[in-house]
Amino acid sequence: MNQAMKYYSGEAEVHYMGAVLSSMQGNLAEAERQARTAVEIDGSYDRAYEILASILYSEGKYSDAAD
């Protein structure tokens, strides 16, 4: 994943996958950061919004997840 970030850091899909992997490892703060970056890069990337909402819900940030 580190090499993908190094070469493709401007791609929303790479940050989305970083969010998925970080979430699976239990690192929700990093997962949230990666998901937010994916959304910033491509505001129409639905999967990034879905994972971001899931992460925010897992963190107990219910009102943020609903937005």
C-alpha positions as CSV (number, residue, x, y, z in Angstrom):
1,M,0.0,0.0,0.0
2,N,2.9,2.4,0.7
3,Q,4.1,2.1,-2.9
4,A,0.6,2.8,-4.2
5,M,0.5,5.9,-2.1
6,K,3.9,7.0,-3.2
7,Y,3.0,6.7,-7.0
8,Y,-0.7,7.3,-7.0
9,S,-1.4,9.6,-4.1
10,G,-3.7,11.7,-6.3
11,E,-6.1,8.9,-7.0
12,A,-9.2,8.6,-4.9
13,E,-9.3,4.8,-5.2
14,V,-5.9,4.5,-3.6
15,H,-7.0,6.5,-0.6
16,Y,-10.3,4.5,-0.4
17,M,-8.3,1.3,-0.3
18,G,-6.0,2.8,2.4
19,A,-9.2,3.6,4.4
20,V,-10.5,0.0,4.0
21,L,-7.2,-1.5,5.1
22,S,-6.7,0.9,8.0
23,S,-10.2,0.2,9.2
24,M,-9.6,-3.6,9.0
25,Q,-6.5,-3.1,11.1
26,G,-8.5,-1.1,13.7
27,N,-6.7,2.2,13.0
28,L,-9.9,4.2,12.6
29,A,-8.1,7.6,12.8
30,E,-6.0,6.8,9.8
31,A,-9.0,5.2,8.0
32,E,-11.0,8.4,8.5
33,R,-8.1,10.5,7.2
34,Q,-7.8,8.3,4.1
35,A,-11.5,8.3,3.4
36,R,-11.7,12.1,3.8
37,T,-8.8,12.4,1.3
38,A,-10.6,10.2,-1.2
39,V,-13.8,12.3,-0.9
40,E,-11.8,15.5,-1.3
41,I,-10.1,14.2,-4.5
42,D,-13.3,12.9,-6.0
43,G,-16.5,14.2,-4.6
44,S,-18.6,11.8,-6.7
45,Y,-16.9,8.6,-5.5
46,D,-19.8,6.9,-3.6
47,R,-17.7,4.1,-2.1
48,A,-15.5,6.7,-0.3
49,Y,-18.6,8.3,1.2
50,E,-19.8,4.9,2.3
51,I,-16.6,3.9,4.0
52,L,-16.3,7.3,5.6
53,A,-19.8,7.1,7.1
54,S,-19.1,3.6,8.3
55,I,-15.8,4.7,10.0
56,L,-17.5,7.7,11.6
57,Y,-20.3,5.5,12.9
58,S,-17.7,3.1,14.4
59,E,-16.0,6.0,16.1
60,G,-19.3,7.1,17.6
61,K,-19.5,10.2,15.5
62,Y,-23.2,9.6,14.6
63,S,-24.1,13.1,13.6
64,D,-21.1,13.3,11.2
65,A,-21.9,9.9,9.8
66,A,-25.5,11.1,9.0
67,D,-24.2,14.1,7.0
